Amino acid sequence: MDCSWIDYDNDGDVDLFVANIFNQSDFLYTNNGDGSFTKISAGIVVNDAGYSHGCS
């Protein structure tokens, strides 16, 4: 597992991407801008189960 802070949706707030291995889907959390995050559960970025070994 590895993680990286990115601005996935280009809104100026940093979002969190977590790369997982061992048949577990990746996680992506979008920053709501108020100190909370929402998990993104659909899309190619989070449905790539078991093949991520790192991120940057």
C-alpha positions, -999 to +999 in steps of 0.1 A: +000+000+000+012+035-008-006+069-008-002+103-024-018+137-019-030+151-053-055+176-066-075+150-085-104+172-095-085+204-100-104+224-074-074+237-055-079+212-025-056+182-021-073+148-024-060+115-012-052+085-034-043+051-018-028+024-040-036-011-027-023-046-036-035-081-030-069-080-048-081-048-030-093-019-050-075+014-048-090+042-027-096+078-037-109+104-013-119+139-026-114+168-003-147+186+004-129+219+013-143+219+048-119+194+065-139+163+054-134+138+026-157+118+004-147+084-009-149+080-047-162+044-053-167+043-091-144+048-120-113+032-135-089+049-109-105+030-080-115-003-097-080-014-105-079-042-079-046-058-069-022-043-094-010-011-077+023-013-059+030+024-055+020+059-066+035+093-070 
